Structures are given as C-alpha cells and as structure tokens.
Amino acid sequence: MPGASPTFFEKLSAHSARWTGCSGAFLTALCVVLTWLAIGPRLHFSNGWQLAMDTVCSVTTFLMIFLLHRSQLKDSRAMQIKLNEIIAMLSGANNHLINIEDMSEEDIMILRKRYQDLADKIQESSPVSTHAFITDGTDEKDEFMPHTKFKP
C-alpha cells in the first residue's frame, strides 16, 4: 500500500542487505576466519574448533540466502513497475508486454524468439543502426505483437 511505512523486518533486512554488500562486511568475515585460524593451534584443531566454524558458516549462509532473495525480489518488483510505466507511456509500444512476468514460461520464450528474430532482421537490414523496429512483412495481427507496423 503506497505511503505505508516499512515494517521492522523490512527495515532490518534492507539495512542488512546494504551492510552485507559493503567492504566492511567482507573485512568482518575475513577477521572472523583469521581469528578462527589463529586459535586453531591452541585448541589443537579439535572437532569442536571445526564444528564452531562449520556452524557459524552454515547459519550465516542459510540466513543470507533468504536475505538476498528478499532483497533481489523487491528490486525486481520495483524494476518491473518502472518498466511497465515506461511501456505504458511510450506511443506505439506493445502494451501486451506490461506484466509479462505473469505470463507462462512458454509464452515468454515465444516472445523472446520473436523479438530475437526482429533484432536479427534489424541487423541484416541496417547493421549501423539498431534503433529501428521492423515488421516481419506480414499484414496479419500477431497475438503478442499487434503493433508491428514499424518501418526501418
């Protein structure tokens, strides 16, 4: 809901994602590993010494998977909204592409193939400029690309 303030968890995960992506996080992890290695000889490289690091690594990895996935999902959703706005505002844009992420994988692959074919035709007709859109030469409307009446 627009304007709603982020929850505690959203703030925590956003802060954590930012922090874990900085140099300080890497240096902290490096210090932990070096400390672990330094105390190894004092503990005679015991099973407990190894188990402690294995546990820390496993728990950290487990939590980071969810943190990174959440952060990436939020970024992906925001990017989709921005792209949808651009598509909606462009004159002549294919409005069927709005919310393409909700289509089936098969439909997305069909669209990808059609746009790849269009890109190939653009390269063949004008290798210098790839900014023009072209039609496949047929007059029939396409279910996914009904606006393909552009000329190079």
Protein Blocks (a to p, Z undefined) as FASTA:
>chain_A
ZZiacdfklmmmmmmmmmmmpmklmmmmmmmmmmmmmmmmmnoopaklmmmmmmmmmmmm
mmmmmmmmmmmmmmmmmmmmmmmmmmmmpghiafklgoklmpcfklmmmmmmmmmmmmmm
mmmmmmmbckbccdehiabdcfklmmlmccZZ
